[in-house]
């Protein structure tokens, strides 16, 4: 997936190919740009995520979406 702001590449999918496990993002502007807002889902609400303060090459889970639909009802 490519847009002006970013490119996203599917890195890993489930064996069935039905779900995405890992995505690599390439941003075409600095992550600290004030026009960007990154969010993480904690199972109840979205929370801001400061990507600039994360260690380089650290993998993080942005959201466990396995129960997202259940949490909306």
N, C-alpha and C positions, 0 to 999 in steps of 0.2 A: 504494500500500500504506500503510495507516495502523494504528498501534497507539498505546497510551497514551504510549509513550516517544518515538516518532518517526513522521514521514511520509516516504515515499520516492516520488519521481516519476521515471519513466523519461524521460530527456531526449533520448537518441539510441539508435537501434538499427541493426543492420546492414541493408543493403538488403533482404535476404531476410526480415528480421524475426525471425530465429532466435536472435540474440544481442544482449545489451544492451551498448552501448558506453559510455554515461554515465548516471549516476543522481544526482539532487539529493536530499539528505537535509535534513530540518528536524527538529532535536532539540528536545524540549520540556523540556529541563533543560540546565544549563551543561555544556559539553564537558569541563570540568575536574573534574566531580563524581567523587569517588573510587569510586563504585559502577559506573562505566563502564570498559570495557576495549575499546580499538580495536586491531585487528591488521592487519598488512600481510603479504602472502605474497611472499617473495623468490625463489621458484622451488624452494626446498628446505624451508624451515620458516616458520611464522608468527612474526612479531616484533611486539612492542608498538609502537604508534604514538602519539606525543604530539601530538594535533590542536591543542591550545592553543598550542603553540609555532610552528605553521605560519603563514606570512604570510596575511593575509585575502585571499580570492578567488583563492588559488593553487590550480590544479588538480593533483591528484596521482593516480597510478595505485596503487590499493590492491593489485591483484594482476593479473598477466597470466595469465588462466585458460586460455589456449589450450593449455597442456600440463599442466594440473593432473592429469588422469586418468593421463597417462603417468608422472608423477612419483610416483604412489602405488604403482606396481608394482615 
